[in-house]
Amino acid sequence: MFDENLDRSLGFLLNDVSRQLRNRFDRQARALGLTRAQWRVMMFLRRHEGARQSELAALLEVENVTLGRHIDRLEESGWVERRSDPSDRRAWLLYLADKSMPILDKLAVVLIETRETALTGFSTQERDDLIETLLRIKVNLADADEADTIAAEQPQAAIGAAD
């Protein structure tokens, strides 16, 4: 029988903390006229201006269609511009509109304030240790997912080779 103390369960704690961080950030982002998803797209675009939608979707780990809806709304609001790709007339390159920069700067402050609120009372060493621990967990899970994918593909390869 599963009797783990859910208040100290890693999965539940990570989920609860993540939800609280998202909710706090969302309230502030909405006050500035953006959703968290739109802000995330814009922040990635800030680092990868001129990217194609498919490239940005891969970076964000979302479906191209999902990103397309976000880009449509951002473009309608004047936050993002689509420009034709000179090397491929079928493709569009994505750029932040000039009016995006001040709002991104404001949201960066919101992000910092949210992080500082969450980490109140933590020493610099505790903050660094927390980040390193979370990064190790992320790598462990990514490695496990990759191993699962490889293992799932191997029987198919063996079946195909036997034909």
C-alpha positions in Angstrom: 0.0 0.0 0.0 1.2 3.5 -0.8 1.6 5.5 2.4 4.1 8.1 1.5 3.7 11.4 3.3 2.4 13.6 0.4 3.5 16.8 2.1 7.1 15.5 1.7 6.7 13.7 -1.6 9.1 15.0 -4.2 6.6 14.9 -7.1 3.9 16.6 -5.1 6.2 19.3 -3.7 7.7 20.1 -7.1 4.2 20.3 -8.6 2.9 22.5 -5.7 5.9 24.9 -5.9 5.7 25.1 -9.6 1.9 25.8 -9.5 2.5 28.6 -6.9 5.3 30.1 -8.9 3.2 30.0 -12.1 0.1 31.5 -10.4 2.1 34.3 -8.8 3.8 35.2 -12.1 0.5 34.8 -14.1 -1.3 37.4 -12.0 1.5 39.9 -12.6 1.9 39.1 -16.3 -1.9 39.4 -16.9 -1.8 42.9 -15.3 0.7 43.8 -18.1 -1.5 42.2 -20.8 0.3 38.9 -21.5 -0.1 35.3 -20.6 2.8 33.2 -19.3 2.8 31.2 -22.5 3.1 34.4 -24.6 5.8 35.7 -22.3 7.7 32.4 -22.7 7.5 32.6 -26.5 8.7 36.2 -26.4 11.6 35.4 -24.1 12.8 32.6 -26.3 12.3 34.8 -29.3 14.4 37.5 -27.7 17.3 35.0 -27.5 16.6 33.6 -31.0 15.4 36.5 -33.1 14.9 35.6 -36.7 14.1 32.0 -35.9 11.6 30.1 -38.0 8.4 29.0 -36.2 9.5 25.3 -36.4 12.8 26.1 -34.8 11.1 28.1 -32.1 8.6 25.3 -31.5 11.5 22.8 -31.0 13.2 25.1 -28.6 10.0 25.6 -26.6 9.2 21.9 -26.8 5.6 22.6 -28.1 3.8 21.6 -31.3 4.2 23.8 -34.3 0.4 24.4 -34.4 0.3 25.4 -30.7 3.1 27.9 -31.2 1.3 29.2 -34.3 -1.7 30.1 -32.3 0.5 32.0 -29.8 2.3 33.8 -32.6 -1.0 34.7 -34.2 -2.2 36.4 -31.0 1.2 38.0 -30.4 1.2 39.4 -33.9 -2.3 40.7 -33.7 -1.4 42.5 -30.5 1.7 44.0 -32.1 4.3 42.2 -29.9 5.8 40.0 -32.7 6.4 40.4 -36.4 6.6 37.8 -39.1 9.0 38.6 -42.0 9.5 36.5 -45.1 12.5 34.3 -45.2 14.7 35.4 -48.1 16.0 31.8 -48.5 12.6 30.2 -48.5 9.5 32.1 -49.7 7.2 29.6 -47.9 8.8 30.3 -44.4 8.5 33.2 -42.0 11.1 34.5 -39.7 10.0 35.7 -36.3 11.0 39.0 -34.7 10.0 40.9 -31.6 8.4 44.2 -32.3 10.0 47.3 -30.8 7.1 47.7 -28.3 8.0 44.3 -26.8 11.2 45.3 -25.2 9.8 47.5 -22.4 7.2 44.8 -21.4 9.8 42.1 -21.4 12.0 44.2 -19.2 9.1 44.7 -16.8 8.3 40.9 -16.8 12.0 40.2 -16.1 11.6 42.3 -12.9 8.5 40.3 -12.0 10.4 37.1 -12.5 13.2 38.2 -10.3 10.8 39.4 -7.6 8.9 36.1 -7.7 12.1 34.2 -7.4 13.3 36.3 -4.5 10.0 35.8 -2.7 10.3 32.1 -3.2 13.9 32.0 -2.0 13.5 34.3 1.0 15.7 33.1 3.8 17.9 30.9 1.6 21.6 31.5 1.7 23.5 31.9 -1.5 24.9 28.4 -1.0 21.4 27.0 -0.4 20.2 28.6 -3.6 23.1 27.2 -5.6 22.6 23.7 -4.1 18.8 23.8 -4.9 19.5 24.7 -8.5 22.2 22.0 -8.8 19.9 19.4 -7.3 17.0 20.3 -9.6 19.4 20.2 -12.6 20.6 16.8 -11.6 17.0 15.6 -11.3 16.2 17.0 -14.8 19.2 15.3 -16.3 18.4 12.0 -14.6 14.9 12.0 -15.9 16.0 13.1 -19.4 18.5 10.2 -19.4 15.9 7.7 -18.3 13.5 8.9 -21.0 16.1 8.5 -23.6 17.0 5.0 -22.4 13.3 4.1 -22.4 12.9 5.4 -26.0 16.0 3.4 -27.1 14.7 0.3 -25.4 11.3 0.7 -27.0 12.8 1.0 -30.4 15.2 -2.0 -30.1 12.5 -4.7 -30.4 11.1 -3.0 -33.5 14.5 -3.0 -35.0 15.0 -6.7 -34.3 11.6 -7.5 -35.8 12.4 -5.5 -38.9 15.7 -7.2 -39.3 14.1 -10.6 -39.1 11.8 -9.9 -42.0 
